[in-house]
Amino acid sequence: QTGEETFFKIKRSTKMSKVFATYAGRKGVQEGSIRFLLDGERIPGDATPKTLELEDQDQIDCMLEQTGGSF
């Protein structure tokens, strides 16, 4: 939401759920309140950089989950 970048150096076999938990902890937010997207698609926690075919400097977007309401 703020446009800031956070970098992680991880093994290609690391589950993304570990990255998500670390990111949430660093930012002081609940892990369930944020969503991680690669090319607009939500990333499952059991995915790895290898299964996602990530390369160095690839960008993952993080969004706060917003619950919509109506008037």
Phi, psi and omega in degrees: 000333184263351180083001180282155180251144175232134183248143176231140172247114184224162176285156181292346180260359181290130177290140182295335178301327178291319177296316181300315181296319179296316179299312180300318179298317179296323183270351178071033178238159177287137183302324181288351183265000181235152180236141180246130186233141173237118183053039177082357181253137180294138181266125177287148182296334181273000177288158176233164175304326179294313181291332178276353183058041178286147175237166178308138177074006173296149184249133174248132179269143178238130181232141170289133178291132180243128177267125183278155177221169178232161182268000000 
